[in-house]
């Protein structure tokens, strides 16, 4: 993108000042999970309250937090309450529900490509006003990955240090930090899958979709391959948890206080 002739000029005199990554919860209305569980609730981006048409979610996060507080206040008046079941009902009565419903078909429409998605989005927004009598469905992101044998090989040029940069150099300015002696928060359900399936069939996609160089295929002394997990590099974007084709990576919450520090973002 940055090296395209029409874009390059905007960046050539620029200076890289920060680096970070975050997977967008773009499932929207159709992908909202159960919002409550004993002892807790899901609010904001954790629940997926992102308006993906506008790529904005701060306003819905604030409103859902306020709604959650109201639901908790009401629940405290009832003895023995373990799960605040009134919270989902309150969310449905707010403008959050209506706003997400109106844009529910925008993201799924891009299955028809850029121009098809733009055309449908215009019709859905300006003709149907977000109230089309149908709902397009989402798909699991990891299920869309094609096998390496079905794709042409892409040879990317080496980073030039001006417009494009290497991962580890960029990672340095994300100020990521994890305690050295904490347990690895990235675990595998089956340790044989990365080499036998992901590397063999998909050319090891985890070493490319991770923006922090966490996953690296290295050689053992006998020449065989193994997946090395550099968990200390993790910037908590959750991409691996979403995109792993076999859903073999289990991303769990790391020790508190660790991760990236974005003072300029």
N, C-alpha and C positions, 0 to 999 in steps of 0.2 A: 504493500500500500504506500509506504513512505517513499519508495524508490520510483513510483510511477511519474513519468514526465510532468503530468498535470499537477502533481502534489509535491514533488521534490523541492521546488523552490520555496515553499512555505517553511521547510524545516532546515534548509542548508545552513543558515546562520544561527540556528537554535542551539541550545545547550541542554543536555539531559540533566535534570535535577532530581528526579525521583523514579522509582520503579515499584510496581505492585501488580497484583492480579486478583480477580474475584470472579467466580462463576455466577452468572445471572440466573436467578430463579424465575424463568420465563414461562413456566407452565400456566400461570394465571388461574382463572376461574375454574377450569376443568380439573386442575391438579391440586386444589386445596385439600390438605389432609384433615384428619380429625383434629380439632383444635384444642382439645383438653385431654388430660390424663390425671390420675390421682396425684395431687400435690403440685400440679403445674398447668401452664397454658402456653400456646404458641402465639406469638404476636409478631407484627412487622414482617421482615424478610424471612424470618424463620418459618412463618406460616405460608409464605409465598404471595404476600399482598402487594406485589409489584404490578403497576400499570405498565405492561410491556410495550404498549403503543407509544407511550411518552417516555419510557425508560425512567420512570420516577416512582419512588416508593416511600420517601421520607414522610409525606403527608399521611399516607395510609398507615405507616408504622406508628406515627404519633397518635392517630385516631384509634387504632387498635389497642394501643397501650392505655389510653384513657378509658376505652370501653372495658378492657380487662380489669382495670382498677375499680370501675363501677360494679362489675360482676362480683369481684372479690369482696367488696364492701357489703353487698347484699348477702353473700354467702356466709360472712362472718356472723350474721344475725341468726343463722341456723346451726344448731349444735350437730356435731357429727358429720359435717360436710367434708368429704374427701376429694370430690371432683366438682369444679365449678361448671356445671352443665348448662347454666344460663348464658355463659359467654358466647357460644356459637349463635344462639338465638338473638342476642343483642347485636352481634356483628351483622346478621341478616337484616336488621332494622336500620342500619346506618347507611350512609352514602357510599361506604366502601363496597358493599355488596353490589349496589347498582352500577358503580363505576367499573368494577371488574367485569360485571356481566356484559356491559356494553362493548367492551374491547376483547371479549373472549375469543372471537374468531380471527383476530388480526394475525397473531403469530402462526397459528396452524395453517393459514392460507398460503404461507410462503413455501409450502410443499410443492406448489405449482411454479416455483422459480421467482426471481426478483420481480419481473414485470407482471406475472400473474398475481403475485401477492399484493403488489401495489395497486393493481386494477381492482382486485376484490376488496381490498381494504377501503378504497375510495367509495365503492358501491355500498359496502356494509356501513360505513360511517355517515355518508351524506344522503344516501337513499333510505336505508333501513334504520338510520339513527341508532345503530347498535342493537336493534331489536329484531333481527332476522329470525324467521320461524324455524331455524335449525341451529345446531351447534356442531362445529367442526371439532374433531378429537385430536388429541396429542399422541405422540409416540415416545417410547423410551429412547433417549439420545444414544445410549450405547448400542442399541440394535441397528443403528444406521451405518455403523462402521463397515466398510467393505474390505475384503481380504486383499493382501498385498499383491497377489498374483493377478487381480482384476484391475489394478491401478498402475498408471505409468509412473516410473521413478522420477522424483523431483530432486535435482541437484541445486541446492541453494548456494549462492555465492558466500564467501566468508565475510563476516562482519567487518565493516570498514572503520568502525570506531567514530563515525560522524553521524550517519543516519541509522545504521544498524549496529547492534552490539551483541556480544556474547552473553549467554545466560548468567554465568557466574559473576561477570563484571557488573551486570545490572542488579543481580541479587545483593551485591555488597551495599548498594545505596538504598535497599529496602530496609536496612537496619534489622534484619531478622535475627532473632536470638532465642535459643532454647537451652535450658539447663542440660549440661552434658550427661548427667547421671540419671535423667528421667527415662522412663520406659518409652519405647518407640510407639508413637500413636498411630502408625500406619502398619497394619498387619495384613497377612494373607490368609484366606480361608483354606487354600491349598497351595503349598509352596512349589508344587510341580507345574502349576498352570502357566506362570509367566513364560517359562522356556518352552514347554511342550505345546502350548496353545497360542499364547500371545505373540511370542517371537517366531514360532514356526509358521503361523497362518497370517498374522497381521504385521510382521516385521517389528514387533516390540513397540506398539504405539505409545506406551506410557513414558518412554524416553523422549517423545516429541510433544505430547499434549501437556506435559507438566512444564510450567513456565519457570520452575526453580531448580531444575536438574536434580530432583529428588530420586528419580528412578534411572538406573544405569545398568546396562547389561555388560558384564565383565567376564573375562576368561578365568577359569580355574587352572590350577597347575597342570591338569591332565588335558587341557584344551577345550573342555566342555564349558557351556555358558551357564551363568547364574545371574539372577537379578539382585543388584545391590540397592538397598534403600537408604538414602542419605536424608533421614528424617529431620536433621537439624536445619536443612535448607528450606523446609516447608513454609510457604507464605499463607497457608490456610485458605486456599481458593476453592477447595473441594472438587476440582475438576476430575481428579482421578476416581473419586467416589462415584461420579456421574458417568464418565466416559469409558471406563474400563470395559471392554467388550464382553468379558466373562463375569463381571461384577464380583471379582475375586478379592478386590482391595477393600478393606474395612477401615474407614477413616473414623477415628474416635477422638473425642476432645482431649487435647494435650494438657499438660500441667499449666495451671493458671499463670498469667503474666508473660508467657512466652509468645513467640510469633513475630510477625513484621511490625515495624513502628513507622507510621507514615506521617511525619511532622509537616510535610508540605502538600499533603493530598487531602 
